[in-house]
Amino acid sequence: MENLLMCSPNYYDVTYSINPWMHPELEVDRTLASEQWQNLVELIKNFLGLKVEVLTQRQGLPDMVFSADQGIIFDKTFIQANFRYPQRREEAKLYASWFKKRGYKVIHLPQKIKFEGGDFLFWNDKILAGFGFRTDKASHKEIAKITGKKVISLELIDPFLYHLDMTVFPIDDQNLIYYPGAFSKETRKLIEKEAKSTVKATRKDTLNFALNALVHKKKIITAKGLNGLLSDLIAKGFKIVESDVSEFKKAGGGVHCLIFSI
C-alpha cells in the first residue's frame, strides 16, 4: 500500500437515512467536515508517508466521500460495488470511470448480488468478508472466483456496525482487533480460529470508530476517542495518531471509510 484514493467532501451532507447513524434533521458542519478531511489527508502524507490521489465529489451524491465502500481492487482490476441502497449506486460508476481511465480493468458482479467494499478486508493472503446488512453472502463465492483467494465469511448482527471494516481491524498479517458483539457466535469462533492472536475491543471504542482505522508499517491513524485499545497497541510497538472525523460519523463513517487503497 503506497497510494490511497480519497474523495473531496465538497458536497458531503446527510440528506437521507440508510443506517442508524444518519439523522437528516441534524445539520452537518460542512466547513468543519472539510477541515477534518484535509487534516486526515495531511496525516496520511506526513505521518504514514503515503501518497493521496483525490477524486472530486459530484453534487447530489453526499456519501461519495466514503471511498472504501466503492468496491475492491485485485491485480489491477476494480470490482465495482453493487450498493444495497439506490441512493449510493451512482457513486460506484464514477469511481469505476476513474479507475478505467488509469488502465484498470473494471468488472461487475451480477446486479442481483449486493456487495460493498466496506465488507471486504485483505488479510494474510486471504479475504475477510462480511455479510448480513449491505453485502450478500453469495458475493463471497464470486469474489473468491475472481481473486483465487480464500474468502472467510463473517456474519454481522449489529445494525450500527453494518460494514466489516467498522468491526475488525487487522494490525498485521497474523493479528487483529475485533468487537465480538458485532458477530454471530459461530463467526466469533471462526475469527479466533483464523487469527494467531486477537485483541477484543469494547463496544464503546467500536462505536467511536476505533477499528475503522488505517495501519501502515506499525503506524496507525484512528478516529479521535480511543480508550481501552491505546495501551494494548502501544505495548505491541505501534505509534498511534488520532484524527477527528466526527462530522463523518454523522453518516456512519470513520477514518478507513474515507480511504481506498490502490
Buried (B, 14 or more C-beta within 10 A) or exposed (E): EEEBBBBBBBBBBBEEBBBEBBEEEEEBEBEEBBBBBEEBBEBBEEBBEBEBEEBEBBEEBBBBBBBBBBBBBBEEBBBBBBBBEEBBBEBBBBBBEBBEEEEBEBBBBEEEBBBBBBBBBBBBEBBBBBBBBBBBBBBBBBBBEBBEBEBBBBBBBBEBBBBBBBBBBBBEEEBBBBBBBBBEEEBBEBBEEBBEEBBBBBBEBBBBBBBBBBBBEEBBBBBBBBEEBBEBBEEEEBEBBBBBBBBBBBBBBBBBBBBBBB
